[in-house]
Amino acid sequence: MSSTSAVTFWDGVHAARPATDSPSPNVRLTETVTALPPGEALDLGCGNGGDALWLARAGWRVTAADISAVAVDRLTALARAHGLHDRVTAVRTDLRTSFPPGAFDLVSAHYLHTPYDLDRPAVLRAAAHALRPGGRLLVVDHGSTAPWSWNQDPGVRFPAPEEVAAGIGLDPAVWTVERADAPRRIATGPDGGTAEVTDHVLLVRRAG
């Protein structure tokens, strides 16, 4: 499928969601990053910008990437409105063809799923190689289908974090898996409804 189709799809997804002045961060990000010293972060698939804004408030400098111009434009406006424009740089990036340049202390990839062709292992491998020594890659995937998920295919399979790690194929002498589990939580959807969902969490650290 073409890059134009992917952009159109994700622009439509974000345009259909109500804009919010204060998007919430993902809980797996906050529980992982709170104890870390701030540095340079890359947010892959930044979506509504909740993670990027939270990181910026915590002292991080954030590059927030998304294929959707709607998402990028909204985040740029939110960062400016919250006085965080000097800490958040939102960029439109199609990860099928390019990867944001730079070296990072944290790369966060939350729910980086798409109905379009994407070599996710290659993207996550590039993310791991973009880490500075001591930096961490946090990959959070869906482990179940929420009522509001765009993909309601009952046959969809959710690879375990260990499978995701194996697919990336990182040298264990350089990268260490610090966390690989499947916690559950009560999530709130775009319409305010709630449901219990499962997250697949992978945290990888590059040797210092």
C-alpha positions as CSV (number, residue, x, y, z in Angstrom):
1,M,0.0,0.0,0.0
2,S,1.2,3.5,-0.8
3,S,2.7,6.1,1.5
4,T,-0.2,8.4,0.5
5,S,-2.7,5.8,1.6
6,A,-1.1,5.5,5.0
7,V,-0.9,9.2,5.5
8,T,-4.6,9.6,4.5
9,F,-5.6,6.8,6.9
10,W,-3.8,8.1,9.9
11,D,-4.8,11.7,9.2
12,G,-8.4,10.5,9.2
13,V,-7.9,8.6,12.5
14,H,-6.5,11.6,14.3
15,A,-9.0,14.1,12.7
16,A,-11.9,11.9,13.9
17,R,-10.7,12.0,17.5
18,P,-11.6,15.1,19.5
19,A,-8.7,17.4,20.2
20,T,-7.8,17.9,23.8
21,D,-5.9,20.7,25.5
22,S,-4.2,18.3,28.0
23,P,-3.7,14.8,26.5
24,S,-2.7,12.2,29.1
25,P,0.6,10.3,28.9
26,N,0.7,6.5,28.7
27,V,1.0,4.8,32.1
28,R,3.8,2.5,30.9
29,L,5.9,5.5,30.0
30,T,5.4,7.4,33.3
31,E,6.1,4.3,35.4
32,T,9.3,3.6,33.5
33,V,10.7,7.1,33.1
34,T,9.9,8.8,36.4
35,A,13.1,7.5,38.0
36,L,15.4,8.3,35.0
37,P,17.4,11.5,34.7
38,P,16.1,13.7,31.8
39,G,17.9,13.8,28.6
40,E,17.1,13.6,24.9
41,A,14.0,11.5,24.0
42,L,12.5,10.3,20.8
43,D,8.7,9.5,20.7
44,L,7.9,7.3,17.8
45,G,4.2,7.5,16.7
46,C,3.5,10.4,19.0
47,G,-0.2,10.5,18.4
48,N,-2.1,13.1,20.5
49,G,1.2,14.2,22.1
50,G,0.5,13.2,25.7
51,D,3.8,11.4,26.1
52,A,5.8,14.1,24.5
53,L,4.3,16.9,26.6
54,W,4.7,14.8,29.8
55,L,8.4,14.2,29.0
56,A,9.0,17.9,28.3
57,R,7.5,18.9,31.6
58,A,9.8,16.4,33.3
59,G,12.8,18.1,31.8
60,W,13.4,16.0,28.6
61,R,14.0,17.5,25.2
62,V,11.7,15.6,22.9
63,T,11.6,14.8,19.2
64,A,8.1,13.6,18.5
65,A,7.5,11.8,15.2
66,D,4.3,10.7,13.5
67,I,3.2,9.9,10.0
68,S,0.1,12.1,10.5
69,A,0.3,15.8,9.7
70,V,-2.8,16.3,11.8
71,A,-1.1,14.8,14.9
72,V,2.1,16.7,14.3
73,D,0.3,20.0,13.8
74,R,-1.8,19.5,16.9
75,L,1.2,18.7,19.0
76,T,3.1,21.7,17.8
77,A,0.2,23.9,18.7
78,L,-0.1,22.3,22.1
79,A,3.6,22.6,22.9
80,R,3.4,26.3,22.1
81,A,0.2,26.8,24.2
82,H,1.8,25.1,27.2
83,G,5.1,27.0,26.9
84,L,7.0,23.8,25.9
85,H,7.8,24.7,22.3
86,D,11.5,24.9,23.2
87,R,11.5,21.3,24.4
88,V,9.2,19.6,21.9
89,T,10.0,19.3,18.2
90,A,7.2,17.5,16.3
91,V,8.1,16.1,12.9
92,R,6.1,14.2,10.3
93,T,8.0,11.0,9.6
94,D,7.1,7.9,7.5
95,L,9.1,5.2,9.3
96,R,8.8,3.0,6.3
97,T,11.2,5.2,4.4
98,S,13.1,7.3,7.0
99,F,14.1,7.5,10.7
100,P,14.6,10.7,12.7
101,P,18.3,11.6,13.0
102,G,20.0,12.1,16.3
103,A,21.2,10.2,19.4
104,F,18.8,9.7,22.3
105,D,18.7,8.7,26.0
106,L,15.2,7.3,25.5
107,V,13.3,6.0,22.6
108,S,9.6,5.4,23.3
109,A,7.4,3.4,20.8
110,H,3.9,3.0,22.2
111,Y,1.4,1.0,20.2
112,L,3.4,1.3,16.9
113,H,0.8,-0.8,15.0
114,T,-0.5,0.0,11.5
115,P,-2.6,-1.8,8.8
116,Y,0.0,-0.7,6.3
117,D,3.3,-2.5,5.5
118,L,5.9,-1.6,8.1
119,D,9.1,-3.4,8.9
120,R,8.8,-3.0,12.6
121,P,11.8,-5.0,13.6
122,A,14.0,-2.8,11.3
123,V,12.4,0.3,12.9
124,L,13.0,-0.9,16.4
125,R,16.5,-2.0,15.5
126,A,17.2,1.5,14.2
127,A,15.7,2.9,17.5
128,A,18.0,0.7,19.6
129,H,21.1,1.8,17.5
130,A,20.0,5.5,18.0
131,L,20.4,5.1,21.8
132,R,23.3,6.7,23.6
133,P,25.3,4.4,26.0
134,G,23.0,3.8,29.0
135,G,19.9,4.8,27.0
136,R,16.7,2.8,26.9
137,L,14.2,1.6,24.3
138,L,10.7,1.3,25.6
139,V,8.3,-0.7,23.3
140,V,4.7,-1.0,24.5
141,D,2.4,-3.0,22.3
142,H,-1.3,-4.0,22.5
143,G,-1.7,-7.4,24.1
144,S,-5.5,-7.4,23.7
145,T,-8.2,-5.6,21.6
146,A,-10.0,-2.7,23.3
147,P,-13.6,-1.8,22.2
148,W,-12.3,1.4,20.6
149,S,-9.3,-0.2,18.7
150,W,-9.2,0.6,15.0
151,N,-8.4,-3.1,14.4
152,Q,-11.2,-5.3,15.6
153,D,-10.1,-8.5,13.8
154,P,-10.8,-11.3,16.2
155,G,-8.0,-13.3,14.7
156,V,-5.3,-10.7,15.3
157,R,-2.2,-12.1,17.1
158,F,-0.3,-10.2,19.7
159,P,3.4,-11.2,19.8
160,A,4.9,-11.5,23.3
161,P,7.6,-9.1,24.4
162,E,10.2,-11.8,24.2
163,E,9.2,-12.4,20.6
164,V,9.5,-8.8,19.8
165,A,13.0,-8.7,21.4
166,A,14.0,-11.8,19.4
167,G,12.7,-10.2,16.2
168,I,14.8,-7.1,16.7
169,G,17.9,-9.3,16.9
170,L,20.1,-7.1,19.2
171,D,23.5,-8.2,20.3
172,P,23.1,-9.3,24.0
173,A,26.6,-8.0,24.7
174,V,25.5,-4.5,23.9
175,W,21.7,-4.4,24.7
176,T,20.1,-5.9,27.8
177,V,16.4,-6.7,28.2
178,E,15.4,-5.1,31.5
179,R,11.7,-5.8,31.3
180,A,9.5,-8.2,29.3
181,D,6.0,-8.7,30.7
182,A,2.3,-8.4,30.0
183,P,0.6,-6.2,32.7
184,R,-3.1,-5.4,32.7
185,R,-4.8,-2.1,33.4
186,I,-8.1,-0.3,33.1
187,A,-7.9,2.0,30.0
188,T,-10.1,4.9,28.9
189,G,-11.1,5.2,25.3
190,P,-11.6,8.4,23.2
191,D,-15.3,8.4,24.1
192,G,-14.7,8.1,27.8
193,G,-15.6,4.4,28.0
194,T,-13.3,2.1,30.0
195,A,-12.1,-1.5,29.5
196,E,-9.5,-3.8,30.9
197,V,-6.6,-4.2,28.4
198,T,-3.3,-6.0,28.3
199,D,0.0,-4.3,27.4
200,H,3.0,-6.1,26.2
201,V,6.0,-4.2,27.6
202,L,9.6,-4.5,26.4
203,L,12.4,-2.3,27.9
204,V,15.9,-2.6,26.5
205,R,19.0,-0.8,27.8
206,R,22.1,-0.1,25.8
207,A,25.4,-0.8,27.7
208,G,27.0,2.2,29.2
